[in-house]
Amino acid sequence: MKSINIGNSNVETSNIALGCMRIANMEKDSVDKLIKTALDEGITLFDHADIYGKGQSEINFGKVLDLKSSKRDEIVIQSKCGIRAGFFDFSKEYIMESVDNILKRLNTDYLDILLLHRPDTLMEPEEVAEAFSLLVNSGKVRKFGVSNHNPMQIQLLNKYLEDKIIVNQLQLSITNSSMIDCGLNVNMEIDGSINRDDSVLEFCRLNDITIQAWSPVQYGFFEGTFLNNPKFKELNEKLTEIGARYGVNNNTMAYAWLLRHPAKIQPVTGTTNIERLKEICKASDIKITREEWYEIYRSAGKVLP
Ligand SMILES: NC(=O)c1ccc[n+]([C@@H]2O[C@H](COP(=O)([O-])OP(=O)(O)OC[C@H]3O[C@@H](n4cnc5c(N)ncnc54)[C@H](OP(=O)(O)O)[C@@H]3O)[C@@H](O)[C@H]2O)c1
């Protein structure tokens, strides 16, 4: 498994992460097998959020790993806060309270990275900075990131933060690739040219911010997977055809496509299936060619000028 540094920090992790959103309803034994498989395959970054299963994902994770042991520093754990019922909350009090609750549920003393989950337009960056400083000084959080944020929102935060943002987690897959599409279709009068997120891909590259790709094999907003889906026949045929050259299947290739981008994108897989997880991890060491990357892109119905 290849490794990357998150942003420009000294936090080094596997280039593929395991997302724990879907482990909330799983039996302890199945969670145990999933996490052990991830560790055996070399995955070292585990992604959480306080809202996954209303906290149950963090509880389930904390039950299968002893996060008070000396092995705690062998893995990187991140979680997110800021989403509440019907609103977003980046107030100092709420951030502080959320982290305490996350640590309790995971049964650990610290988070490696805390992410602000979705932008809160009522955010006061000075307040966030205060909360972050307190969290670092008390040893509860090592580093900070955001999720679903645009470049100006990150710059606004960074103006006040002592520890700058090192990760931005965004939805990104072969089918949901607007941040890539707009850079390929600059100034064209087609949908693909619409810059929906203020050139977030280029901004993150310029500022050494790791993009973590959430829902790497979903299409739409949780509409299902595009893998083996008849709606994406051409894409699946292409992934299978190119995968055969590397001795892997379409699942592995969907990840190899994300990893080929020089932005060092880190896919966050949400699989709960051990066999699929092993297939996904094979992508870590595969480097597809430039031509193959574009062939896959076009097979998803994307057009080039
Ligand atoms: N920051 C955010 O706003 C945000 C939002 C959503 C998610 N996330 C993070 O991103 C992680 C990944 O998200 P995700 O779970 O949506 O990602 P995903 O890996 O694209 O989707 C996983 C789902 O797709 C299914 N799947 C995958 N391959 C399949 C196949 N070949 N056939 C049938 N089903 C297949 C999985 O089923 P199996 O379990 O059976 O494999 C699972 O239900 C989450 O765990 C979370 O950590 C972040």
The ligand as an ORCA input file, in Angstrom:
! r2SCAN-3c Opt
* xyz 0 1
  N     -17.819     14.454      3.913
  C     -19.014     14.098      3.513
  O     -19.929     14.930      3.367
  C     -19.267     12.645      3.263
  C     -20.483     12.230      2.693
  C     -20.654     10.860      2.485
  C     -19.663      9.961      2.815
  N     -18.492     10.404      3.386
  C     -17.410      9.462      3.750
  O     -17.053      8.752      2.597
  C     -17.121      7.360      2.849
  C     -17.495      6.650      1.601
  O     -18.810      7.021      1.178
  P     -19.759      5.945      0.515
  O     -19.982      4.829      1.454
  O     -20.939      6.644     -0.057
  O     -18.769      5.448     -0.651
  P     -18.749      4.319     -1.729
  O     -17.605      3.444     -1.432
  O     -18.797      4.998     -3.062
  O     -20.098      3.500     -1.551
  C     -20.195      2.382     -0.723
  C     -21.526      1.703     -0.959
  O     -21.573      1.229     -2.309
  C     -21.780     -0.186     -2.285
  N     -21.006     -0.801     -3.365
  C     -19.730     -0.582     -3.677
  N     -19.363     -1.346     -4.726
  C     -20.450     -2.059     -5.073
  C     -20.709     -3.016     -6.090
  N     -19.773     -3.396     -6.973
  N     -21.937     -3.538     -6.152
  C     -22.902     -3.173     -5.261
  N     -22.704     -2.276     -4.263
  C     -21.495     -1.719     -4.178
  C     -21.257     -0.628     -0.940
  O     -21.815     -1.876     -0.599
  P     -20.908     -2.938      0.208
  O     -20.769     -2.403      1.572
  O     -21.697     -4.183      0.142
  O     -19.609     -3.032     -0.507
  C     -21.711      0.504     -0.061
  O     -23.079      0.377      0.258
  C     -18.111      7.220      4.007
  O     -17.929      6.040      4.744
  C     -17.785      8.442      4.809
  O     -16.673      8.151      5.621
  C     -18.297     11.728      3.591
*
